[in-house]
């Protein structure tokens, strides 16, 4: 077991939120009580799944991985800094956790809207950030261009 502390609040929180939404949708057939029950049950189950994701993904190692490689990426724009790309990679990892079971292409329009709220001081517009966000997503998914899960 690694002695690196993992950030379970990241995984648990995103899992709980995604589970609660999914549970509420499923529970909608039972009316208001079904929605509430579905949200609670989905939140509990989602938190457990999210905690498992956090166990597999160390945010510090993830950020260090991209920080050492972003300038070699084919989408890198000369003169851009890590602070421009970091929010895109972070959005990719968070999005994979919160959109479990869906593909990047299925949620891309949602991510474009999320980019404006999560970009901070990044100078990238969505078209520039999209590829880094996809790389971040694929890293967590285990389908990076090299085609294997990274040890993190």
CORNOR-V236255 format. One line per field, one symbol per residue. phi: phi as a letter, one per 30 degrees, with the letter a starting at -180 (. if undefined). psi: psi as a letter, one per 40 degrees, with the letter a starting at -180 (. if undefined). A space follows every 50 residues. Layout:
phi->???
psi->???
//
This chain:
phi->.dcddccddddddddddddddddddddedciedddddddddddddddddd ddddddbceddeddedddbedcddcdcejdceddceddddddddddddce icdeddceddddddeedcdicedddddddeddddddeddddjcdedibdd db
psi->hiehhigdddddddddddddddddddeddeaddddddddddddddddddd ddddddhhdddddddddeedeeieehhheiideddddddddddddddefh eiidddeddddddddddeebehehiddddddddddddddddefidefihi h.
//
